Amino acid sequence: MAPPAPAPAPSGASGPAAGAKPARNSLLSHSLAKPILALAALLVLDIIFIPGFLSLEIKDGHLYGPLIDILNRAAPLMLAALGMTLVIATRGIDISVGAVVALSGTVAAMLIGGTMVINNGQPEYVANTPMPVALAAALGIAVLCGAWNGVLVAGLKLQPIVATLILMVAGRGLAQLFTDGQIVTVYYEPFFFLGSGYLLGLPFSLWVVGAVLLVVGLLLKKTALGLFIQSVGINPVAARLAGIRTATLIFFTYVFCSTCAGMAGLMISSNIKSADANNAGLLLELDAILAVTLGGTSLAGGKFSLVGSMIGALIIQTLTWTIYSLGVPPEVNMVVKAIVVFIVCLSQSTGFQKLWKGRK
């Protein structure tokens, strides 16, 4: 008996076309699709309305241009977002990032300073403290700040937003106390390389961010650390019962977050050649949280993406650069960020998602 003939394909549909739609949907459903599209939309807007946006030129072996400027300015935020990603992934939050930035930059600037001396008849500035010692002291302060937050959250079980609020206020207060509320100027030129120097044609700050991202990414992918962090974020009780030392893991995520903030503080202080305890890193923690959420990390913990956080930081810096370049008042930047935060919160709200699907 002959086998039954295959059913005819639906009219208007062919094999390749039918397979293309699921592939397209799976591509758009990727966790990085939305942040990449948002960044691309901003870049297209800049290309249309800002003449010479894509222009690049080489001076003294260094690349210059709007794109390089955006990347360079985004470096401190990218570092802060890296640390914030792991904290949020464990269901935490760290709103003391800006204070740690101010504190680490202040310590480095005060130790390095710069004293004029005459060398072979030529005036030059020398550091008051050897620069490696000053940088180590600044990062040491950042590590201590992270350990303080980690003890309060992981050890004493305080709510993360309350625990880090303490350092948010006290950290900037200490920085202002050290400087008497004044701007501390640095005159030692080698210190400026960290924030405004170039290596192989690109800003040195980008190499620092790339190195940190590479090391952390390898640790998360090649070891069980990434799985442990995700497990703690999804269900800390179950993770603890499974043998994961949740308190230790949470403690070190806060230490890492503050260390990244300390490096960002060194970059900012080096770039402006001074330490401003009043304004350095002001509201940087909010930009870092926004960058992390824009990159697809869930505020409920568990799901996280380091690359997504980097894209989120670039979105924020590109948006800021665009607003300034178009001549829009700077105050509008805060309003736009508030709108973005509102949209992100809605996108992660299960209640809103159910309501939206119900309407469809």
C-alpha positions as CSV (number, residue, x, y, z in Angstrom):
1,M,0.0,0.0,0.0
2,A,1.4,3.4,-1.0
3,P,2.2,5.8,1.8
4,P,0.0,8.8,2.2
5,A,1.0,11.9,0.4
6,P,2.6,14.6,2.6
7,A,0.3,17.4,3.5
8,P,0.8,20.5,1.3
9,A,2.6,23.4,2.8
10,P,0.4,26.3,3.8
11,S,0.0,28.8,1.0
12,G,2.4,31.7,1.0
13,A,4.9,29.9,3.2
14,S,8.1,28.2,2.1
15,G,10.7,26.2,4.0
16,P,13.4,28.8,4.4
17,A,11.0,31.6,5.1
18,A,9.3,29.6,7.8
19,G,12.6,28.8,9.5
20,A,13.8,32.4,9.2
21,K,11.2,33.8,11.6
22,P,12.1,31.6,14.6
23,A,15.8,32.4,14.0
24,R,15.0,36.1,14.0
25,N,12.9,35.8,17.1
26,S,15.6,33.9,18.9
27,L,18.1,36.6,18.0
28,L,15.9,39.4,19.3
29,S,15.2,37.4,22.4
30,H,18.9,37.3,23.3
31,S,19.6,39.1,26.6
32,L,22.0,41.5,24.9
33,A,19.7,42.4,22.0
34,K,17.8,45.3,23.7
35,P,20.9,47.1,25.0
36,I,22.7,46.7,21.7
37,L,19.8,48.1,19.8
38,A,19.5,51.0,22.3
39,L,23.2,51.8,21.9
40,A,22.9,51.5,18.1
41,A,19.9,53.9,18.1
42,L,21.9,56.5,20.0
43,L,24.8,56.2,17.7
44,V,22.6,56.6,14.6
45,L,21.1,59.7,16.2
46,D,24.6,61.1,16.7
47,I,25.6,60.3,13.2
48,I,22.5,62.2,11.8
49,F,22.6,65.3,14.0
50,I,26.2,65.7,15.0
51,P,28.6,66.5,12.2
52,G,31.9,64.6,12.2
53,F,30.7,62.1,14.9
54,L,32.5,59.2,13.2
55,S,35.7,61.2,12.4
56,L,38.9,59.8,13.8
57,E,42.4,61.3,13.6
58,I,45.8,60.3,14.7
59,K,48.0,62.8,16.6
60,D,51.4,61.7,18.0
61,G,50.4,58.1,17.5
62,H,47.1,58.5,19.5
63,L,43.6,58.1,18.3
64,Y,41.3,61.1,18.8
65,G,37.6,61.6,18.0
66,P,34.1,61.6,19.5
67,L,33.9,57.8,19.8
68,I,37.3,57.6,21.6
69,D,36.2,60.4,23.9
70,I,33.0,58.5,24.8
71,L,34.9,55.3,25.5
72,N,37.5,57.2,27.6
73,R,34.9,59.0,29.7
74,A,32.9,55.8,30.2
75,A,35.8,53.9,31.7
76,P,35.2,54.9,35.4
77,L,31.5,54.0,35.0
78,M,32.3,50.7,33.3
79,L,34.6,49.8,36.2
80,A,31.9,50.7,38.8
81,A,29.3,48.8,36.8
82,L,31.5,45.7,36.8
83,G,31.6,45.6,40.6
84,M,27.9,46.5,40.9
85,T,26.9,43.6,38.6
86,L,28.2,41.0,41.0
87,V,26.6,42.7,44.0
88,I,23.2,43.0,42.3
89,A,23.5,39.4,41.1
90,T,23.6,38.3,44.7
91,R,20.4,40.3,45.5
92,G,22.4,43.2,46.9
93,I,22.9,46.8,46.2
94,D,25.8,49.2,46.9
95,I,25.0,52.9,47.0
96,S,28.3,53.8,48.6
97,V,30.2,53.6,45.2
98,G,30.4,57.3,44.8
99,A,31.8,57.9,48.3
100,V,34.5,55.2,47.7
101,V,35.4,57.0,44.5
102,A,35.8,60.3,46.3
103,L,37.7,58.7,49.2
104,S,40.2,56.7,47.1
105,G,40.9,59.7,44.8
106,T,41.4,61.9,47.8
107,V,43.9,59.5,49.5
108,A,45.9,59.2,46.3
109,A,46.0,63.0,45.6
110,M,47.0,63.8,49.2
111,L,49.8,61.3,49.2
112,I,51.2,62.1,45.8
113,G,50.7,65.8,45.7
114,G,53.8,67.2,44.1
115,T,56.7,69.3,45.3
116,M,58.8,71.5,42.9
117,V,62.5,70.8,42.9
118,I,65.3,72.1,40.7
119,N,67.0,69.4,38.6
120,N,69.9,70.5,36.4
121,G,68.6,74.0,36.4
122,Q,65.1,73.0,35.4
123,P,62.1,73.0,37.7
124,E,60.2,69.7,38.0
125,Y,57.7,68.2,40.4
126,V,58.3,65.1,42.4
127,A,55.8,63.0,44.4
128,N,55.5,63.5,48.1
129,T,55.0,59.7,48.4
130,P,56.2,57.1,45.9
131,M,53.3,56.7,43.5
132,P,53.0,52.8,43.8
133,V,52.7,53.3,47.6
134,A,50.0,56.0,47.1
135,L,48.0,53.9,44.7
136,A,48.3,50.9,46.9
137,A,47.0,53.0,49.9
138,A,44.1,54.3,47.9
139,L,43.1,50.8,46.7
140,G,43.6,49.6,50.3
141,I,41.1,52.1,51.6
142,A,38.7,50.9,48.9
143,V,39.1,47.3,50.0
144,L,38.5,48.3,53.6
145,C,35.3,50.0,52.6
146,G,34.2,46.9,50.7
147,A,35.0,44.8,53.7
148,W,33.0,47.1,56.0
149,N,30.0,46.8,53.7
150,G,30.5,43.0,53.4
151,V,30.6,42.5,57.2
152,L,27.4,44.5,57.6
153,V,25.5,42.7,54.8
154,A,26.9,39.2,55.0
155,G,27.8,39.1,58.7
156,L,25.3,41.2,60.5
157,K,22.5,40.6,57.9
158,L,21.6,44.2,57.5
159,Q,19.6,45.3,54.5
160,P,22.2,46.1,51.7
161,I,20.7,49.6,51.0
162,V,20.8,50.5,54.7
163,A,24.3,49.1,55.2
164,T,25.8,50.8,52.2
165,L,23.9,54.0,53.1
166,I,26.1,54.3,56.2
167,L,29.3,54.4,54.1
168,M,27.7,56.5,51.4
169,V,27.4,59.3,54.0
170,A,30.5,58.6,56.1
171,G,32.8,57.9,53.2
172,R,32.3,61.3,51.5
173,G,32.4,63.0,54.9
174,L,35.8,61.5,55.6
175,A,37.0,62.6,52.2
176,Q,35.8,66.1,52.9
177,L,37.4,66.0,56.4
178,F,40.8,65.0,54.9
179,T,40.7,67.9,52.5
180,D,39.0,70.4,54.7
181,G,36.4,70.7,51.9
182,Q,39.0,72.0,49.4
183,I,40.2,70.7,46.1
184,V,43.6,69.0,46.4
185,T,45.7,69.6,43.2
186,V,48.2,67.0,42.0
187,Y,51.3,68.2,40.2
188,Y,53.1,64.9,39.6
189,E,52.9,64.2,35.9
190,P,53.2,60.3,35.8
191,F,50.0,60.1,37.9
192,F,48.1,61.7,35.0
193,F,48.8,58.7,32.7
194,L,46.2,56.6,34.5
195,G,43.3,58.8,33.5
196,S,44.5,60.6,30.4
197,G,47.5,58.6,29.1
198,Y,47.6,56.4,25.9
199,L,48.9,53.0,25.2
200,L,49.1,51.6,21.7
201,G,47.0,54.5,20.4
202,L,44.1,53.9,22.8
203,P,43.4,55.5,26.2
204,F,45.1,53.6,29.0
205,S,41.9,53.6,31.0
206,L,40.3,51.3,28.4
207,W,43.2,48.8,28.8
208,V,42.5,48.8,32.6
209,V,38.8,48.1,32.0
210,G,39.6,45.5,29.5
211,A,42.0,43.7,31.8
212,V,39.6,43.7,34.7
213,L,36.7,42.5,32.5
214,L,38.9,39.7,31.0
215,V,40.1,38.5,34.4
216,V,36.7,38.5,36.0
217,G,35.1,37.0,32.9
218,L,37.5,34.1,32.9
219,L,37.0,33.5,36.7
220,L,33.3,33.4,36.2
221,K,33.4,31.2,33.1
222,K,36.3,28.8,33.8
223,T,35.5,28.2,37.5
224,A,32.3,27.5,39.4
225,L,32.3,31.1,40.8
226,G,29.7,32.3,38.2
227,L,27.4,29.4,39.0
228,F,27.8,30.0,42.7
229,I,26.9,33.7,42.4
230,Q,23.9,32.9,40.2
231,S,22.8,30.3,42.7
232,V,23.0,32.7,45.7
233,G,21.0,35.3,43.7
234,I,18.3,32.9,42.8
235,N,17.8,31.3,46.2
236,P,20.4,32.0,48.9
237,V,18.8,29.5,51.3
238,A,19.0,26.6,48.9
239,A,22.5,27.6,47.9
240,R,23.6,27.5,51.5
241,L,22.0,24.1,52.0
242,A,23.8,22.9,48.9
243,G,27.1,23.7,50.6
244,I,27.9,27.1,49.1
245,R,29.4,29.5,51.6
246,T,26.9,32.3,50.8
247,A,28.1,34.7,53.4
248,T,31.7,34.5,52.2
249,L,30.6,34.9,48.6
250,I,28.5,38.0,49.3
251,F,31.3,39.5,51.4
252,F,33.8,39.3,48.6
253,T,31.3,40.7,46.0
254,Y,31.2,43.9,48.1
255,V,34.9,43.9,48.4
256,F,35.3,43.6,44.7
257,C,32.7,46.3,44.1
258,S,34.5,48.8,46.3
259,T,37.8,47.9,44.7
260,C,36.4,48.7,41.3
261,A,35.1,51.9,42.7
262,G,38.5,52.7,44.1
263,M,40.1,52.2,40.6
264,A,37.5,54.4,39.1
265,G,38.3,57.1,41.7
266,L,42.0,56.9,40.7
267,M,41.0,57.4,37.1
268,I,38.8,60.4,37.8
269,S,41.4,62.0,40.0
270,S,44.1,61.4,37.5
271,N,42.0,62.8,34.7
272,I,41.1,66.0,36.4
273,K,44.6,66.2,38.1
274,S,43.0,66.8,41.5
275,A,40.7,65.4,44.1
276,D,37.3,67.0,44.6
277,A,35.8,65.3,47.7
278,N,32.6,67.3,47.2
279,N,31.8,66.3,43.6
280,A,34.0,63.3,42.6
281,G,31.8,60.3,41.9
282,L,28.7,62.1,42.9
283,L,25.6,60.0,41.9
284,L,28.0,57.5,40.2
285,E,26.4,54.7,42.1
286,L,23.0,55.5,40.5
287,D,24.6,55.5,37.0
288,A,26.3,52.1,37.8
289,I,23.0,50.6,38.9
290,L,21.3,51.9,35.8
291,A,24.1,50.6,33.6
292,V,23.7,47.1,35.2
293,T,20.0,47.0,34.7
294,L,20.2,48.3,31.1
295,G,22.6,45.5,30.4
296,G,20.0,42.9,31.4
297,T,21.0,42.0,34.9
298,S,17.9,41.3,37.1
299,L,17.5,43.5,40.2
300,A,15.9,40.4,41.8
301,G,19.3,38.6,41.6
302,G,20.6,35.5,39.8
303,K,20.7,36.6,36.2
304,F,23.6,38.8,35.3
305,S,25.8,39.8,32.3
306,L,29.2,41.6,32.6
307,V,29.2,42.4,28.9
308,G,25.6,43.8,29.2
309,S,26.7,46.0,32.0
310,M,29.6,47.4,29.8
311,I,27.0,48.1,27.0
312,G,24.8,49.8,29.6
313,A,27.6,52.0,30.7
314,L,28.3,53.0,27.1
315,I,24.6,53.8,26.6
316,I,24.6,56.2,29.6
317,Q,27.9,57.9,28.5
318,T,26.7,58.2,24.9
319,L,23.4,59.6,26.1
320,T,25.2,62.2,28.2
321,W,27.6,63.1,25.4
322,T,24.7,63.5,23.0
323,I,22.8,65.8,25.3
324,Y,25.8,68.0,25.8
325,S,26.7,68.0,22.1
326,L,23.2,69.0,21.0
327,G,23.3,72.0,23.3
328,V,20.5,70.7,25.5
329,P,20.6,72.0,29.1
330,P,22.4,69.5,31.4
331,E,19.5,69.3,33.7
332,V,17.6,67.4,31.0
333,N,20.1,64.6,31.4
334,M,18.7,63.8,34.8
335,V,15.1,63.8,33.5
336,V,16.0,61.5,30.6
337,K,17.8,59.1,33.1
338,A,14.7,59.1,35.3
339,I,12.6,58.1,32.3
340,V,15.0,55.3,31.4
341,V,15.0,54.0,35.0
342,F,11.2,54.0,34.9
343,I,11.1,52.0,31.7
344,V,13.7,49.5,32.9
345,C,11.7,49.0,36.1
346,L,8.6,48.4,34.2
347,S,10.3,45.9,31.9
348,Q,11.5,43.9,34.9
349,S,8.1,44.0,36.7
350,T,6.3,40.7,36.6
351,G,3.0,42.5,37.2
352,F,3.4,44.8,34.3
353,Q,4.5,41.9,32.0
354,K,1.4,39.9,32.9
355,L,-0.8,43.0,32.3
356,W,0.9,43.7,28.9
357,K,0.6,40.0,27.8
358,G,-3.1,40.1,28.9
359,R,-3.8,43.0,26.7
360,K,-2.3,41.1,23.7
